[in-house]
Amino acid sequence: MPIYRLFDTISAAWDAIEKIDQALNYEGTGQTWGMPVEHPYREGALIRFRQEFLNSQALAVFDGTDEIDLVEAARRDFYIGPFPGRFGKARAKLEEAQFLHDALVANRSMPAAPLVRALFFAFLSTLYALREALKKTSMFKDNSVRAWWKLRQAELEQRGELLQYLLFVVNRDKHNASSYISYKAYTYKAQVRDDELPPGTVEIRQSAEGMLAYVHPNTTKFRRIPVGAVDAQYFVTLIGAPANHLGMPVTGSDLFDAAKIALEYFEQIVFDAEQLEASEIEKAKKDRLNDA
């Protein structure tokens, strides 16, 4: 299991990386010991510790630091994953939302209700988690990122009717409220082959919710599974959805259009946050050089 050492501040961690690189003669080679893992919303940063690759001078840099394994790092809410930076967790949640959106769109031509509901509410829940990750990280330090996030929050509160509605819908769903999704279909032709039927199928029902096999009824394994091929026009709409987003008219009542608008908004937000963080890091590096 990877082992890390904990430094009190990100500045101290960057100073440590520079000393390690000097001790290992990395300067001018394009190599570096690595990047610190900054805590997303508290002071502190981690540096990977691999004693077998460190000489005595480099080892001395870690004197007085606490050892942290992956389990403890997760318990302390450090994000250690494929995306660097304080907004790495937000980027990871955005990636999850993108995959869920891909799966949702793949079912647009024949949107079976159980599958659409599962994907849509998973998508919205991920966007909610993404927003919380952005909020925690952005509000930590009193800098340009925090000021930027306050502007985005004010924008959402004043003009982000559609996104506010979607977050309201997922919250209501968590509290077992009535469904905000409506299904309508004009069916021209439907067919299903016997070899397509899932094991345990007792009957097939065709409605605006799609062609569904009822599998293992009256047992613990009961469920509905989409089957067959249907030639139809489907309409999946959000009940009560606003018609505006950030001051622009939108087709927010269409579930798939609303999901696309929400995803594109958060894609831009995460990108902007990462760019601002990069500027802050560059400024901090210059300040350290000037202080040296």
PASEBA-1860 file (N, C-alpha, C; in nm, 3 decimals):
! residues 292
1> MPIYRLFD> 0.084/-0.119/0.000/0.000/0.000/0.000/0.088/0.125/0.000 ~ 0.058/0.222/-0.087/0.138/0.346/-0.092/0.139/0.418/0.043 ~ 0.254/0.475/0.075/0.271/0.550/0.198/0.302/0.696/0.165 ~ 0.244/0.787/0.242/0.266/0.929/0.222/0.316/0.991/0.352 ~ 0.372/1.111/0.341/0.407/1.190/0.459/0.328/1.320/0.455 ~ 0.283/1.363/0.572/0.196/1.479/0.584/0.276/1.605/0.617 ~ 0.256/1.709/0.536/0.316/1.840/0.560/0.206/1.938/0.599 ~ 0.242/2.037/0.680/0.142/2.127/0.738/0.073/2.214/0.635
9> TISAAWDA> 0.147/2.257/0.532/0.090/2.347/0.431/0.135/2.303/0.293 ~ 0.066/2.349/0.191/0.105/2.318/0.054/0.237/2.385/0.021 ~ 0.263/2.502/0.079/0.389/2.571/0.056/0.506/2.489/0.110 ~ 0.488/2.433/0.230/0.592/2.349/0.289/0.614/2.224/0.204 ~ 0.508/2.172/0.148/0.520/2.052/0.063/0.597/2.083/-0.065 ~ 0.567/2.197/-0.127/0.641/2.234/-0.249/0.789/2.259/-0.218 ~ 0.817/2.321/-0.105/0.956/2.342/-0.064/1.027/2.207/-0.047 ~ 0.954/2.111/0.011/1.011/1.978/0.031/1.040/1.910/-0.102
17> IEKIDQAL> 0.951/1.922/-0.198/0.972/1.863/-0.330/1.097/1.921/-0.395 ~ 1.114/2.052/-0.383/1.234/2.116/-0.441/1.361/2.062/-0.377 ~ 1.360/2.044/-0.245/1.479/1.992/-0.175/1.506/1.847/-0.213 ~ 1.399/1.768/-0.228/1.416/1.628/-0.269/1.474/1.621/-0.409 ~ 1.423/1.702/-0.499/1.475/1.704/-0.637/1.622/1.743/-0.639 ~ 1.660/1.838/-0.555/1.801/1.877/-0.546/1.886/1.762/-0.493 ~ 1.835/1.696/-0.388/1.910/1.586/-0.327/1.929/1.469/-0.423 ~ 1.831/1.450/-0.512/1.837/1.338/-0.607/1.895/1.379/-0.743
25> NYEGTGQT> 1.945/1.503/-0.748/2.005/1.556/-0.873/1.908/1.554/-0.991 ~ 1.781/1.586/-0.961/1.679/1.591/-1.066/1.676/1.724/-1.139 ~ 1.734/1.827/-1.078/1.725/1.961/-1.137/1.786/1.964/-1.276 ~ 1.711/2.020/-1.370/1.761/2.032/-1.507/1.743/1.908/-1.591 ~ 1.686/1.801/-1.532/1.669/1.675/-1.607/1.524/1.656/-1.656 ~ 1.436/1.741/-1.607/1.295/1.723/-1.641/1.224/1.628/-1.547 ~ 1.300/1.564/-1.457/1.241/1.472/-1.359/1.204/1.546/-1.231 ~ 1.110/1.492/-1.158/1.073/1.545/-1.028/1.023/1.430/-0.942
33> WGMPVEHP> 1.034/1.447/-0.809/0.986/1.344/-0.719/0.835/1.327/-0.729 ~ 0.766/1.430/-0.767/0.621/1.421/-0.783/0.553/1.550/-0.742 ~ 0.420/1.547/-0.744/0.341/1.662/-0.703/0.280/1.636/-0.566 ~ 0.278/1.739/-0.481/0.208/1.722/-0.353/0.058/1.701/-0.376 ~ -0.004/1.628/-0.285/-0.149/1.610/-0.287/-0.206/1.704/-0.183 ~ -0.258/1.817/-0.231/-0.312/1.918/-0.139/-0.451/1.878/-0.093 ~ -0.478/1.902/0.035/-0.612/1.874/0.085/-0.710/1.968/0.017 ~ -0.827/1.917/-0.025/-0.919/2.000/-0.103/-0.980/2.117/-0.027
41> YREGALIR> -0.993/2.105/0.108/-1.058/2.215/0.179/-1.001/2.240/0.319 ~ -0.882/2.189/0.346/-0.813/2.219/0.471/-0.666/2.240/0.443 ~ -0.594/2.296/0.541/-0.448/2.306/0.528/-0.388/2.166/0.530 ~ -0.273/2.152/0.467/-0.204/2.024/0.466/-0.188/1.967/0.328 ~ -0.081/1.890/0.309/-0.054/1.826/0.181/0.028/1.700/0.204 ~ 0.011/1.604/0.115/0.082/1.478/0.123/0.189/1.469/0.015 ~ 0.298/1.402/0.048/0.402/1.369/-0.050/0.428/1.218/-0.041 ~ 0.435/1.153/-0.155/0.459/1.008/-0.159/0.595/0.978/-0.096
49> FRQEFLNS> 0.598/0.876/-0.011/0.722/0.838/0.059/0.763/0.698/0.017 ~ 0.878/0.691/-0.051/0.932/0.561/-0.094/1.080/0.558/-0.053 ~ 1.103/0.506/0.065/1.235/0.513/0.128/1.344/0.450/0.042 ~ 1.311/0.344/-0.032/1.413/0.272/-0.108/1.472/0.355/-0.223 ~ 1.403/0.464/-0.260/1.452/0.548/-0.371/1.512/0.679/-0.322 ~ 1.525/0.696/-0.191/1.573/0.822/-0.134/1.711/0.805/-0.072 ~ 1.798/0.902/-0.096/1.927/0.901/-0.028/1.912/0.971/0.107 ~ 2.017/0.976/0.184/2.009/1.030/0.320/1.968/1.177/0.322
57> QALAVFDG> 2.017/1.253/0.222/1.982/1.395/0.216/1.833/1.413/0.187 ~ 1.779/1.333/0.097/1.637/1.341/0.065/1.551/1.291/0.181 ~ 1.598/1.186/0.248/1.523/1.133/0.362/1.509/1.237/0.473 ~ 1.612/1.321/0.488/1.610/1.422/0.594/1.497/1.522/0.575 ~ 1.452/1.539/0.452/1.342/1.632/0.424/1.214/1.588/0.495 ~ 1.199/1.459/0.517/1.077/1.405/0.577/1.083/1.401/0.730 ~ 1.194/1.443/0.789/1.206/1.441/0.934/1.093/1.522/0.999 ~ 1.030/1.465/1.100/0.926/1.536/1.174/0.788/1.531/1.111
65> TDEIDLVE> 0.773/1.458/1.000/0.641/1.447/0.935/0.574/1.316/0.973 ~ 0.443/1.315/0.974/0.366/1.196/1.008/0.347/1.107/0.885 ~ 0.347/0.976/0.909/0.324/0.880/0.801/0.174/0.854/0.784 ~ 0.129/0.857/0.660/-0.014/0.841/0.629/-0.028/0.736/0.519 ~ -0.111/0.633/0.543/-0.138/0.536/0.436/-0.267/0.576/0.364 ~ -0.305/0.499/0.264/-0.422/0.533/0.183/-0.551/0.536/0.264 ~ -0.563/0.442/0.358/-0.683/0.435/0.441/-0.698/0.561/0.525 ~ -0.588/0.602/0.588/-0.592/0.722/0.671/-0.610/0.848/0.586
73> AARRDFYI> -0.549/0.848/0.468/-0.566/0.962/0.377/-0.713/0.978/0.338 ~ -0.779/0.867/0.309/-0.922/0.871/0.273/-1.005/0.916/0.393 ~ -0.970/0.870/0.512/-1.044/0.908/0.632/-1.034/1.058/0.656 ~ -0.921/1.116/0.618/-0.901/1.261/0.636/-0.949/1.342/0.515 ~ -1.013/1.276/0.420/-1.073/1.341/0.302/-0.971/1.393/0.202 ~ -0.852/1.337/0.200/-0.761/1.365/0.089/-0.811/1.291/-0.034 ~ -0.799/1.353/-0.149/-0.834/1.284/-0.273/-0.705/1.237/-0.340 ~ -0.690/1.106/-0.353/-0.575/1.048/-0.423/-0.630/0.967/-0.539
81> GPFPGRFG> -0.618/1.021/-0.657/-0.676/0.959/-0.774/-0.606/1.005/-0.900 ~ -0.668/0.983/-1.016/-0.602/1.012/-1.142/-0.594/1.160/-1.176 ~ -0.672/1.244/-1.104/-0.676/1.387/-1.138/-0.605/1.469/-1.030 ~ -0.502/1.543/-1.068/-0.425/1.619/-0.969/-0.497/1.747/-0.927 ~ -0.448/1.806/-0.820/-0.498/1.935/-0.777/-0.612/1.926/-0.677 ~ -0.644/2.040/-0.617/-0.750/2.044/-0.515/-0.886/2.013/-0.575 ~ -0.903/2.034/-0.705/-1.031/2.004/-0.768/-1.033/1.866/-0.833 ~ -0.941/1.780/-0.792/-0.936/1.645/-0.847/-1.063/1.566/-0.818
89> KARAKLEE> -1.116/1.580/-0.695/-1.240/1.509/-0.661/-1.356/1.559/-0.745 ~ -1.362/1.689/-0.767/-1.468/1.745/-0.851/-1.457/1.693/-0.994 ~ -1.335/1.686/-1.045/-1.314/1.633/-1.180/-1.356/1.486/-1.187 ~ -1.328/1.409/-1.081/-1.367/1.268/-1.079/-1.518/1.253/-1.079 ~ -1.588/1.338/-1.002/-1.735/1.333/-1.000/-1.792/1.376/-1.135 ~ -1.727/1.472/-1.200/-1.772/1.512/-1.332/-1.758/1.397/-1.431 ~ -1.649/1.323/-1.422/-1.629/1.208/-1.510/-1.741/1.106/-1.490 ~ -1.779/1.082/-1.364/-1.890/0.990/-1.337/-2.019/1.042/-1.403
97> AQFLHDAL> -2.043/1.171/-1.391/-2.163/1.229/-1.451/-2.160/1.216/-1.603 ~ -2.043/1.231/-1.662/-2.031/1.218/-1.807/-2.064/1.076/-1.853 ~ -2.016/0.977/-1.780/-2.046/0.837/-1.816/-2.195/0.807/-1.799 ~ -2.254/0.858/-1.692/-2.397/0.837/-1.671/-2.479/0.906/-1.780 ~ -2.434/1.023/-1.821/-2.503/1.094/-1.928/-2.492/1.018/-2.060 ~ -2.375/0.962/-2.087/-2.358/0.881/-2.208/-2.458/0.766/-2.210 ~ -2.472/0.698/-2.097/-2.564/0.585/-2.088/-2.708/0.631/-2.103 ~ -2.739/0.747/-2.047/-2.875/0.801/-2.058/-2.909/0.833/-2.203
105> VANRSMPA> -2.818/0.902/-2.272/-2.840/0.940/-2.411/-2.852/0.818/-2.501 ~ -2.778/0.713/-2.469/-2.781/0.591/-2.550/-2.920/0.528/-2.553 ~ -3.005/0.564/-2.456/-3.140/0.508/-2.450/-3.247/0.608/-2.494 ~ -3.206/0.716/-2.558/-3.303/0.820/-2.596/-3.403/0.770/-2.702 ~ -3.355/0.690/-2.796/-3.444/0.647/-2.904/-3.551/0.550/-2.857 ~ -3.524/0.475/-2.748/-3.623/0.382/-2.693/-3.610/0.383/-2.541 ~ -3.657/0.490/-2.478/-3.631/0.510/-2.335/-3.722/0.431/-2.243 ~ -3.682/0.311/-2.206/-3.759/0.231/-2.111/-3.757/0.301/-1.974
113> APLVRALF> -3.873/0.321/-1.917/-3.887/0.403/-1.797/-3.798/0.360/-1.679 ~ -3.792/0.231/-1.642/-3.709/0.194/-1.527/-3.562/0.230/-1.548 ~ -3.512/0.209/-1.671/-3.372/0.238/-1.699/-3.347/0.388/-1.700 ~ -3.436/0.464/-1.761/-3.421/0.610/-1.766/-3.422/0.669/-1.626 ~ -3.516/0.625/-1.544/-3.523/0.676/-1.407/-3.394/0.646/-1.331 ~ -3.346/0.523/-1.342/-3.224/0.484/-1.269/-3.106/0.571/-1.310 ~ -3.088/0.588/-1.440/-2.974/0.665/-1.491/-2.990/0.814/-1.460 ~ -3.111/0.867/-1.476/-3.133/1.009/-1.457/-3.110/1.050/-1.312
121> FAFLSTLY> -3.164/0.974/-1.218/-3.147/1.012/-1.078/-3.005/0.985/-1.029 ~ -2.939/0.885/-1.085/-2.797/0.865/-1.054/-2.715/0.982/-1.107 ~ -2.749/1.029/-1.225/-2.684/1.144/-1.287/-2.702/1.269/-1.201 ~ -2.826/1.295/-1.158/-2.852/1.414/-1.077/-2.783/1.405/-0.940 ~ -2.782/1.287/-0.881/-2.714/1.270/-0.752/-2.564/1.296/-0.764 ~ -2.507/1.256/-0.877/-2.365/1.280/-0.900/-2.338/1.429/-0.919 ~ -2.427/1.498/-0.989/-2.412/1.643/-1.004/-2.422/1.714/-0.869 ~ -2.509/1.664/-0.783/-2.521/1.722/-0.649/-2.390/1.705/-0.572
129> ALREALKK> -2.333/1.584/-0.578/-2.205/1.559/-0.511/-2.095/1.644/-0.571 ~ -2.100/1.663/-0.703/-2.002/1.747/-0.771/-2.011/1.891/-0.722 ~ -2.132/1.942/-0.712/-2.150/2.079/-0.664/-2.097/2.096/-0.522 ~ -2.121/1.997/-0.435/-2.072/2.004/-0.298/-1.920/2.000/-0.293 ~ -1.859/1.919/-0.378/-1.713/1.912/-0.384/-1.655/2.046/-0.429 ~ -1.716/2.107/-0.529/-1.672/2.238/-0.576/-1.687/2.344/-0.467 ~ -1.799/2.340/-0.398/-1.825/2.439/-0.293/-1.723/2.430/-0.180 ~ -1.699/2.309/-0.131/-1.606/2.291/-0.020/-1.467/2.340/-0.055
137> TSMFKDNS> -1.422/2.302/-0.175/-1.287/2.338/-0.216/-1.275/2.487/-0.244 ~ -1.374/2.544/-0.310/-1.367/2.685/-0.349/-1.372/2.778/-0.229 ~ -1.448/2.741/-0.126/-1.468/2.831/-0.012/-1.358/2.820/0.093 ~ -1.261/2.733/0.073/-1.158/2.709/0.175/-1.070/2.831/0.196 ~ -1.017/2.888/0.088/-0.923/2.999/0.100/-0.985/3.128/0.048 ~ -0.946/3.239/0.112/-0.997/3.370/0.071/-0.910/3.423/-0.044 ~ -0.937/3.370/-0.164/-0.858/3.411/-0.280/-0.950/3.427/-0.401 ~ -0.891/3.430/-0.521/-0.971/3.452/-0.642/-1.070/3.337/-0.667
145> VRAWWKLR> -1.034/3.215/-0.623/-1.124/3.101/-0.643/-1.251/3.119/-0.560 ~ -1.233/3.163/-0.437/-1.349/3.184/-0.350/-1.439/3.295/-0.404 ~ -1.380/3.403/-0.450/-1.459/3.513/-0.507/-1.534/3.466/-0.631 ~ -1.466/3.386/-0.713/-1.529/3.332/-0.834/-1.647/3.242/-0.798 ~ -1.632/3.156/-0.697/-1.740/3.065/-0.660/-1.861/3.142/-0.607 ~ -1.838/3.248/-0.531/-1.949/3.328/-0.480/-2.029/3.389/-0.595 ~ -1.959/3.432/-0.700/-2.028/3.484/-0.818/-2.111/3.376/-0.886 ~ -2.055/3.255/-0.896/-2.129/3.144/-0.960/-2.252/3.107/-0.876
153> QAELEQRG> -2.237/3.110/-0.745/-2.351/3.079/-0.658/-2.462/3.183/-0.675 ~ -2.422/3.310/-0.678/-2.520/3.417/-0.697/-2.589/3.403/-0.834 ~ -2.512/3.366/-0.935/-2.567/3.344/-1.068/-2.672/3.234/-1.067 ~ -2.642/3.125/-0.999/-2.738/3.013/-0.991/-2.864/3.054/-0.917 ~ -2.847/3.126/-0.807/-2.962/3.165/-0.726/-3.053/3.262/-0.801 ~ -2.994/3.349/-0.882/-3.072/3.453/-0.949/-3.126/3.410/-1.085 ~ -3.047/3.329/-1.159/-3.088/3.300/-1.297/-3.078/3.152/-1.335 ~ -3.033/3.068/-1.243/-3.014/2.927/-1.276/-3.136/2.843/-1.247
161> ELLQYLLF> -3.250/2.885/-1.302/-3.377/2.820/-1.268/-3.376/2.670/-1.298 ~ -3.322/2.632/-1.413/-3.328/2.491/-1.452/-3.242/2.404/-1.361 ~ -3.120/2.450/-1.330/-3.033/2.370/-1.243/-3.090/2.362/-1.101 ~ -3.146/2.472/-1.054/-3.209/2.470/-0.922/-3.326/2.370/-0.921 ~ -3.400/2.367/-1.029/-3.512/2.273/-1.040/-3.463/2.129/-1.037 ~ -3.356/2.098/-1.111/-3.306/1.961/-1.116/-3.256/1.915/-0.979 ~ -3.188/2.004/-0.907/-3.141/1.969/-0.773/-3.259/1.951/-0.677 ~ -3.364/2.031/-0.698/-3.487/2.015/-0.619/-3.551/1.879/-0.646
169> VVNRDKHN> -3.555/1.840/-0.773/-3.618/1.713/-0.812/-3.546/1.594/-0.747 ~ -3.413/1.595/-0.752/-3.340/1.481/-0.695/-3.356/1.478/-0.544 ~ -3.365/1.594/-0.482/-3.385/1.598/-0.337/-3.524/1.546/-0.300 ~ -3.626/1.583/-0.379/-3.761/1.534/-0.354/-3.769/1.383/-0.374 ~ -3.695/1.333/-0.474/-3.696/1.189/-0.498/-3.636/1.113/-0.379 ~ -3.533/1.171/-0.317/-3.472/1.107/-0.200/-3.572/1.096/-0.085 ~ -3.667/1.190/-0.080/-3.766/1.190/0.028/-3.898/1.126/-0.015 ~ -3.890/1.043/-0.121/-4.005/0.962/-0.162/-4.122/1.047/-0.209
177> ASSYISYK> -4.094/1.161/-0.272/-4.202/1.244/-0.325/-4.251/1.187/-0.458 ~ -4.359/1.244/-0.509/-4.413/1.198/-0.636/-4.312/1.218/-0.749 ~ -4.324/1.136/-0.851/-4.231/1.144/-0.963/-4.253/1.272/-1.041 ~ -4.142/1.331/-1.088/-4.149/1.451/-1.170/-4.123/1.417/-1.317 ~ -4.129/1.289/-1.352/-4.104/1.245/-1.489/-4.234/1.193/-1.549 ~ -4.262/1.238/-1.671/-4.382/1.194/-1.742/-4.341/1.125/-1.872 ~ -4.410/1.015/-1.905/-4.379/0.938/-2.025/-4.498/0.939/-2.121 ~ -4.468/0.955/-2.248/-4.571/0.951/-2.351/-4.512/0.888/-2.475
185> AYTYKAQV> -4.587/0.807/-2.545/-4.535/0.740/-2.665/-4.645/0.719/-2.768 ~ -4.606/0.731/-2.896/-4.691/0.694/-3.008/-4.626/0.573/-3.074 ~ -4.683/0.456/-3.051/-4.622/0.332/-3.098/-4.681/0.290/-3.233 ~ -4.591/0.259/-3.327/-4.633/0.215/-3.460/-4.614/0.065/-3.477 ~ -4.508/0.011/-3.419/-4.479/-0.132/-3.434/-4.391/-0.177/-3.319 ~ -4.419/-0.295/-3.267/-4.338/-0.351/-3.159/-4.322/-0.501/-3.181 ~ -4.201/-0.549/-3.159/-4.179/-0.693/-3.174/-4.069/-0.739/-3.080 ~ -4.081/-0.865/-3.040/-3.980/-0.925/-2.954/-3.971/-1.074/-2.988
193> RDDELPPG> -3.851/-1.124/-2.997/-3.831/-1.266/-3.026/-3.824/-1.346/-2.896 ~ -3.865/-1.470/-2.904/-3.862/-1.555/-2.785/-3.722/-1.569/-2.728 ~ -3.620/-1.575/-2.818/-3.483/-1.593/-2.768/-3.427/-1.467/-2.701 ~ -3.501/-1.355/-2.709/-3.460/-1.232/-2.642/-3.513/-1.222/-2.500 ~ -3.608/-1.305/-2.467/-3.673/-1.293/-2.337/-3.579/-1.339/-2.224 ~ -3.569/-1.259/-2.118/-3.486/-1.299/-2.005/-3.544/-1.422/-1.936 ~ -3.460/-1.506/-1.876/-3.511/-1.620/-1.799/-3.606/-1.572/-1.689 ~ -3.714/-1.642/-1.673/-3.811/-1.606/-1.569/-3.920/-1.512/-1.616
201> TVEIRQSA> -3.922/-1.479/-1.748/-4.025/-1.389/-1.800/-4.163/-1.455/-1.793 ~ -4.260/-1.386/-1.735/-4.396/-1.436/-1.724/-4.489/-1.366/-1.823 ~ -4.465/-1.236/-1.842/-4.547/-1.162/-1.938/-4.468/-1.041/-1.990 ~ -4.517/-0.985/-2.102/-4.459/-0.865/-2.161/-4.567/-0.760/-2.169 ~ -4.533/-0.639/-2.128/-4.628/-0.529/-2.134/-4.569/-0.415/-2.216 ~ -4.650/-0.355/-2.301/-4.610/-0.244/-2.384/-4.692/-0.121/-2.344 ~ -4.620/-0.012/-2.311/-4.688/0.112/-2.273/-4.595/0.228/-2.303 ~ -4.633/0.348/-2.258/-4.545/0.464/-2.276/-4.414/0.447/-2.201
209> EGMLAYVH> -4.410/0.355/-2.105/-4.287/0.329/-2.031/-4.195/0.234/-2.106 ~ -4.236/0.186/-2.223/-4.154/0.096/-2.303/-4.208/-0.046/-2.305 ~ -4.140/-0.133/-2.380/-4.177/-0.274/-2.381/-4.095/-0.343/-2.273 ~ -4.165/-0.397/-2.175/-4.098/-0.449/-2.056/-4.139/-0.593/-2.028 ~ -4.039/-0.676/-2.001/-4.064/-0.814/-1.957/-4.077/-0.814/-1.806 ~ -4.182/-0.878/-1.756/-4.201/-0.892/-1.611/-4.139/-1.027/-1.571 ~ -4.031/-1.017/-1.496/-3.948/-1.134/-1.468/-3.958/-1.174/-1.320 ~ -3.974/-1.303/-1.296/-3.979/-1.360/-1.161/-4.078/-1.289/-1.068
217> PNTTKFRR> -4.204/-1.270/-1.112/-4.302/-1.207/-1.024/-4.328/-1.292/-0.899 ~ -4.368/-1.224/-0.795/-4.402/-1.289/-0.666/-4.282/-1.359/-0.603 ~ -4.160/-1.311/-0.637/-4.038/-1.362/-0.574/-3.949/-1.243/-0.538 ~ -3.843/-1.275/-0.467/-3.748/-1.168/-0.430/-3.673/-1.113/-0.551 ~ -3.673/-1.184/-0.662/-3.600/-1.143/-0.781/-3.687/-1.069/-0.883 ~ -3.809/-1.032/-0.843/-3.898/-0.965/-0.938/-3.839/-0.834/-0.987 ~ -3.849/-0.814/-1.119/-3.807/-0.688/-1.180/-3.866/-0.677/-1.320 ~ -3.855/-0.558/-1.378/-3.894/-0.536/-1.517/-3.769/-0.511/-1.600
225> IPVGAVDA> -3.761/-0.572/-1.717/-3.643/-0.561/-1.803/-3.687/-0.519/-1.944 ~ -3.626/-0.413/-2.000/-3.660/-0.372/-2.137/-3.625/-0.483/-2.236 ~ -3.715/-0.508/-2.332/-3.692/-0.610/-2.434/-3.745/-0.561/-2.568 ~ -3.704/-0.632/-2.674/-3.763/-0.613/-2.806/-3.720/-0.488/-2.878 ~ -3.786/-0.464/-2.991/-3.763/-0.346/-3.074/-3.896/-0.277/-3.095 ~ -3.896/-0.147/-3.074/-4.020/-0.071/-3.084/-4.000/0.046/-3.179 ~ -4.090/0.057/-3.276/-4.092/0.173/-3.364/-4.195/0.269/-3.308 ~ -4.146/0.377/-3.247/-4.238/0.468/-3.178/-4.174/0.605/-3.160
233> QYFVTLIG> -4.257/0.702/-3.128/-4.211/0.834/-3.086/-4.227/0.842/-2.935 ~ -4.117/0.866/-2.866/-4.121/0.872/-2.720/-4.102/1.017/-2.674 ~ -4.170/1.052/-2.568/-4.154/1.184/-2.507/-4.137/1.164/-2.357 ~ -4.019/1.200/-2.307/-3.992/1.189/-2.163/-3.974/1.331/-2.112 ~ -4.067/1.380/-2.035/-4.066/1.520/-1.994/-4.059/1.534/-1.842 ~ -4.012/1.651/-1.799/-4.002/1.684/-1.659/-4.120/1.775/-1.624 ~ -4.198/1.734/-1.528/-4.318/1.808/-1.490/-4.279/1.935/-1.415 ~ -4.324/2.050/-1.467/-4.298/2.176/-1.399/-4.162/2.235/-1.422
241> APANHLGM> -4.086/2.185/-1.519/-3.951/2.236/-1.545/-3.957/2.379/-1.598 ~ -3.868/2.468/-1.553/-3.866/2.606/-1.604/-3.820/2.611/-1.748 ~ -3.852/2.720/-1.814/-3.818/2.734/-1.956/-3.697/2.823/-1.978 ~ -3.626/2.858/-1.868/-3.509/2.946/-1.881/-3.391/2.892/-1.803 ~ -3.271/2.925/-1.853/-3.147/2.889/-1.785/-3.046/3.000/-1.810 ~ -3.004/3.065/-1.701/-2.907/3.175/-1.709/-2.953/3.284/-1.807 ~ -3.083/3.313/-1.801/-3.138/3.419/-1.882/-3.171/3.383/-2.025 ~ -3.153/3.256/-2.062/-3.179/3.212/-2.199/-3.293/3.111/-2.200
249> PVTGSDLF> -3.381/3.118/-2.301/-3.488/3.017/-2.311/-3.430/2.881/-2.347 ~ -3.481/2.776/-2.283/-3.433/2.640/-2.308/-3.552/2.545/-2.312 ~ -3.531/2.429/-2.374/-3.634/2.324/-2.375/-3.614/2.236/-2.252 ~ -3.628/2.297/-2.135/-3.600/2.227/-2.011/-3.697/2.117/-1.977 ~ -3.814/2.116/-2.041/-3.911/2.012/-2.007/-3.871/1.876/-2.062 ~ -3.787/1.873/-2.167/-3.738/1.746/-2.220/-3.627/1.695/-2.129 ~ -3.645/1.577/-2.074/-3.549/1.524/-1.977/-3.408/1.517/-2.033 ~ -3.394/1.471/-2.156/-3.261/1.453/-2.215/-3.194/1.588/-2.243
257> DAAKIALE> -3.273/1.686/-2.287/-3.218/1.820/-2.311/-3.175/1.884/-2.179 ~ -3.256/1.867/-2.075/-3.223/1.924/-1.945/-3.093/1.864/-1.891 ~ -3.076/1.733/-1.907/-2.954/1.668/-1.860/-2.832/1.720/-1.934 ~ -2.845/1.742/-2.063/-2.734/1.794/-2.144/-2.695/1.935/-2.101 ~ -2.794/2.018/-2.076/-2.767/2.155/-2.031/-2.694/2.154/-1.896 ~ -2.742/2.071/-1.805/-2.681/2.063/-1.672/-2.536/2.014/-1.681 ~ -2.512/1.912/-1.762/-2.376/1.859/-1.774/-2.282/1.964/-1.833 ~ -2.325/2.031/-1.938/-2.239/2.131/-2.001/-2.208/2.246/-1.906
265> YFEQIVFD> -2.304/2.282/-1.822/-2.279/2.387/-1.722/-2.168/2.346/-1.626 ~ -2.177/2.224/-1.573/-2.077/2.180/-1.476/-1.943/2.149/-1.541 ~ -1.943/2.109/-1.667/-1.817/2.091/-1.738/-1.742/2.224/-1.745 ~ -1.813/2.332/-1.773/-1.751/2.464/-1.778/-1.705/2.508/-1.641 ~ -1.788/2.483/-1.539/-1.754/2.524/-1.403/-1.626/2.455/-1.354 ~ -1.616/2.325/-1.375/-1.497/2.251/-1.331/-1.373/2.300/-1.407 ~ -1.387/2.321/-1.536/-1.274/2.371/-1.616/-1.228/2.508/-1.564 ~ -1.323/2.598/-1.540/-1.287/2.732/-1.490/-1.219/2.723/-1.355
273> AEQLEASE> -1.268/2.635/-1.268/-1.208/2.618/-1.135/-1.063/2.570/-1.147 ~ -1.039/2.475/-1.235/-0.904/2.423/-1.254/-0.810/2.530/-1.309 ~ -0.861/2.613/-1.399/-0.778/2.721/-1.454/-0.743/2.823/-1.347 ~ -0.839/2.857/-1.263/-0.812/2.951/-1.155/-0.712/2.894/-1.055 ~ -0.727/2.766/-1.024/-0.633/2.702/-0.931/-0.493/2.703/-0.989 ~ -0.480/2.676/-1.120/-0.348/2.679/-1.185/-0.285/2.817/-1.173 ~ -0.366/2.921/-1.186/-0.315/3.058/-1.172/-0.268/3.084/-1.029 ~ -0.345/3.034/-0.931/-0.306/3.051/-0.791/-0.176/2.979/-0.760
281> IEKAKKDR> -0.161/2.857/-0.816/-0.037/2.781/-0.794/0.082/2.853/-0.854 ~ 0.065/2.906/-0.974/0.174/2.979/-1.040/0.211/3.103/-0.961 ~ 0.112/3.173/-0.908/0.138/3.291/-0.826/0.213/3.254/-0.700 ~ 0.172/3.143/-0.635/0.240/3.097/-0.514/0.386/3.061/-0.541 ~ 0.411/2.999/-0.656/0.549/2.962/-0.692/0.635/3.086/-0.709 ~ 0.579/3.187/-0.775/0.654/3.312/-0.794/0.683/3.380/-0.661 ~ 0.583/3.375/-0.570/0.601/3.435/-0.438/0.713/3.365/-0.361 ~ 0.719/3.230/-0.374/0.826/3.155/-0.305/0.962/3.190/-0.361
289> LNDA> 0.969/3.206/-0.491/1.097/3.244/-0.555/1.142/3.382/-0.511 ~ 1.044/3.472/-0.500/1.077/3.608/-0.459/1.122/3.614/-0.312 ~ 1.065/3.523/-0.232/1.102/3.520/-0.089/1.236/3.451/-0.066 ~ 1.278/3.369/-0.165/1.402/3.292/-0.147/1.526/3.384/-0.149
END
